[in-house]
Amino acid sequence: MDDPATRRACTRARRAARLAFVLWIALLPVSAVVMVLASLPEWSVVLPVIVVLPLVNYFGLRSSRAKRRQRILGVYPWERYTGVVQVGQNGVPFVRIPRPDAPEKSISVPVREHGARRWRRIVAADPKQEVWFAGDPRIGGVLALPGPRALALALQGGVAAGGPPLRGMGYEEIRRAKNAGFGDPKYVV
C-alpha cells in the first residue's frame, strides 16, 4: 500500500466503520434513558436492543471487510482496466480480467459484497469506464473506481472462501495469496 490515495481510502473506510459502530453502541443507553424519562412501559426498553444489536453486528462485519481489503491491497498493486465491468443475468456485477498465467484468456470475478448494488449502478451509468483491480483474478481482489473510490471485494470460490488452492497456481502465487488473507478462515467475510 505505497499509494497515499489507497492508504487514505482504507483509513477512511476503517474510520467510518468504527465511528458507526461506536455511535450505535452509544445509542443503546441513550435510548433507554429517553424511554425511562418519557414514562414508557418497561417492555419498551427492549426495543432499542432489538434495533441496535443487528446494526452493531453489521458494522462489525463492515469493519472486517475493510481489514480484508487493506490486507489484499498490502500485497497486490492496482492494475487499470477499461470496459471490463459487466452485470450478469442474475444481477451480480463482475469483472472480466485477463488471467495472469494465460493473458489470451480471461476470467470473471464476481463482486461479492454489499457493494454489489452500487456496482450495478456504476455499470449502468457507464459500462466502458476505467476501473482498478488489485489481486489475482483466479482468487479475487479489490475492485475500485479510479481514485480509489467505491472499493468492493471481488472474490472467486476456492481459496477466497477458505478452500484448497486452485490448480495451475505456482508456489509464489499461492504464497502471495496467503499473505493477502486468501485461504485464511479469519478473513472469510
C-alpha positions, 0 to 999 in steps of 0.5 A: 500500500505505497499509494497515499490515495489507497492508504487514505481510502482504507483509513477512511473506510476503517474510520467510518466503520468504527465511528458507526459502530461506536455511535450505535453502541452509544445509542443503546443507553441513550435510548433507554434513558429517553424511554425511562424519562418519557414514562414508557412501559418497561417492555419498551426498553427492549426495543432499542436492543432489538434495533441496535444489536443487528446494526452493531453486528453489521458494522462489525462485519463492515469493519472486517471487510475493510481489514480484508481489503487493506490486507489484499491491497498490502500485497497486490498493486492496482492494475487499470482496466477499461470496459471490463465491468459487466452485470450478469443475468442474475444481477451480480456485477463482475469483472472480466480480467485477463488471467495472469498465467494465460493473458489470451484468456480471461476470467470473471470475478464476481463482486461479492459484497454489499457493494454489489448494488452500487456496482450495478449502478456504476455499470449502468451509468457507464459500462466502458469506464476505467476501473482498478483491480488489485489481486489475482483474478483466479482468487479475487481482489479489490475492485475500485473506481479510479481514485480509489473510490467505491472499493468492493471485494471481488472474490472467486470460490476456492481459496477466497472462501477458505478452500484448497488452492486452485490448480495451475497456481505456482508456489509464489502465487499461492504464497502471495495469496496467503499473505493477502488473507486468501485461504485464511478462515479469519478473513472469510467475510 
